[in-house]
Amino acid sequence: MNETKNIMIVGVGGQGTLLASRILGNVLIGQGYDVKMSEVHGMSQRGGSVVTYVRFGKKVYSPFVDQGEADYILAFERLEAARWISYLKNGGTLIINDRRISPMPVITGAMSYPEDIVDKLRSKGARIIASDALSLAIEAGSAKSVNVVMIGILSALADFPEEVWQKALTEYVKPRFLDLNQKAFSLGREYAKNTL
C-alpha cells in the first residue's frame, strides 16, 4: 500500500482514546507500516474534546489529518461525531458509540444537546456504523472498556489478522484487566461482523 491512510479517534476526556490509539498504532507498526500519531487535548480533564490522529502507509511525513481526509473516524460519543464529521473523506466510515455525554454548556443549561445526531449525519451521506458500545462494554465487565469495544469494531473493517490485535491488547492492557478487555474487543468485533 503506497497510499497513506488516516484514522481519527475522537471523544471526551476519560474515555480512553489514548489507549485505543496506542493499540491501533501497535497493530499498524507490527504490520510493517510507517505510523505517525498526534493527540490534541481540549480541557480533557473537564470532559472536553480529545482527538488522536493516526496516519499510516509506506512513508508518512506528518501526523495531522486535514478536513476531508479521514478514512475512518471512531467517535466515542455522538456529539463528537458531529463535531468532527467534516474530517471524514467521501467514502469514509464513521464508527459511533451511540451514547450521549453532555458537555459543560449543556450541563449548565447554556445550550441544549442536539437531537437525532446520528440520523442527521446519515442524511449527509456518511457511511455510519452506530453501536451501543457502552452496553457491550458493560456486558464484557466494565463500562470503562468502551474504547476497546470500539477498537474491536474497527478491527472487523481492517484487513489484519485478529491475533495481531490480541497481541497489541496484551502489550498495552494491565494483566488484571486483560480478560475483560479481550471480551470487550471480541464483542465489538462480532457486533461489526453482524452489522456489515
SVG drawing of the C-alpha trace seen along z (x, -y; Angstrom):
<svg xmlns="http://www.w3.org/2000/svg" viewBox="-34 -30 43 45">
<polyline fill="none" stroke="black" stroke-width="0.4" points="0.0,0.0 1.6,-3.3 -1.3,-5.5 -1.4,-7.0 -4.5,-6.1 -5.9,-8.3 -7.8,-7.4 -9.2,-9.7 -10.2,-8.7 -12.4,-11.4 -14.1,-11.5 -14.1,-13.3 -11.6,-13.2 -11.5,-10.0 -12.9,-7.7 -9.6,-6.0 -8.9,-7.5 -5.1,-7.4 -5.1,-3.6 -7.2,-3.0 -4.7,-4.9 -1.8,-3.0 -3.3,0.4 -4.1,-0.7 -0.6,-2.1 1.0,1.1 -1.1,3.2 -0.1,1.0 3.6,0.9 3.5,4.7 2.2,4.9 5.2,3.1 3.7,-0.4 5.3,-3.7 3.0,-5.3 2.6,-8.8 0.3,-9.8 -0.6,-13.0 -3.0,-13.9 -4.9,-17.1 -6.5,-17.6 -9.1,-20.3 -9.6,-20.6 -9.7,-16.8 -9.8,-16.7 -13.0,-18.6 -14.8,-16.4 -13.5,-18.4 -12.8,-17.0 -9.8,-14.7 -8.7,-13.8 -6.0,-11.5 -4.7,-11.3 -3.3,-8.0 -1.7,-8.0 -0.1,-5.0 1.4,-4.0 4.7,-3.2 6.2,-6.5 4.2,-9.1 5.6,-12.6 3.1,-14.4 0.9,-13.2 -2.0,-15.5 -5.2,-14.8 -6.9,-17.7 -10.6,-18.1 -11.9,-15.7 -9.0,-13.2 -10.0,-10.7 -10.7,-7.2 -12.2,-6.3 -13.4,-8.3 -14.0,-6.4 -16.3,-8.7 -16.7,-7.6 -19.7,-9.9 -22.5,-11.3 -21.7,-15.0 -18.0,-14.4 -19.1,-12.6 -21.0,-15.7 -18.1,-17.9 -15.5,-16.1 -17.6,-14.8 -16.0,-17.4 -12.8,-15.5 -14.3,-12.3 -13.5,-11.9 -16.0,-10.9 -16.4,-7.1 -15.0,-7.1 -16.6,-5.3 -17.8,-6.9 -18.0,-4.5 -20.1,-5.9 -20.7,-4.9 -24.4,-6.0 -24.3,-7.5 -24.7,-11.0 -22.2,-12.6 -23.3,-16.2 -20.6,-18.9 -20.4,-21.6 -22.5,-24.2 -25.4,-21.6 -24.9,-20.7 -25.0,-24.4 -28.1,-25.0 -26.4,-27.4 -27.1,-25.1 -29.3,-22.2 -27.9,-18.8 -28.7,-18.4 -31.4,-15.8 -31.2,-13.0 -27.4,-13.5 -26.9,-10.0 -29.8,-10.4 -28.6,-13.8 -25.1,-12.5 -26.6,-9.6 -28.6,-12.2 -25.3,-13.8 -24.4,-10.5 -21.7,-9.3 -21.2,-5.6 -22.0,-5.0 -21.7,-2.1 -23.6,-3.1 -23.4,-0.9 -24.3,-0.9 -20.7,-0.3 -21.4,-1.1 -23.8,1.8 -21.2,4.1 -18.6,2.8 -20.8,3.5 -21.5,7.0 -17.8,7.5 -17.4,6.5 -16.7,2.7 -18.1,-0.5 -14.5,-1.7 -13.9,0.8 -15.9,-1.2 -12.6,-2.2 -11.7,1.5 -15.2,2.3 -14.7,-0.5 -11.3,0.9 -12.9,4.3 -15.5,2.8 -12.7,1.1 -10.7,4.4 -13.6,6.1 -13.2,3.5 -9.4,3.7 -7.6,6.4 -5.3,7.6 -5.5,10.9 -7.3,11.0 -4.2,12.3 -2.3,9.1 -5.0,7.1 -5.0,9.6 -1.2,9.3 -1.5,5.5 -4.0,5.8 -1.6,7.9 1.1,5.3 -1.0,2.3 -3.6,3.6 -2.6,4.4 -2.8,8.2 -5.6,8.0 -7.8,6.2 -6.8,8.3 -9.6,10.9 -12.2,8.2 -10.7,6.2 -10.3,9.2 -14.0,9.9 -14.8,6.3 -12.7,6.4 -14.5,9.7 -17.9,8.2 -17.1,5.2 -15.6,7.3 -18.7,9.6 -21.1,6.7 -19.4,5.2 -19.3,8.5 -23.0,9.0 -23.8,5.4 -21.8,5.3"/>
</svg>
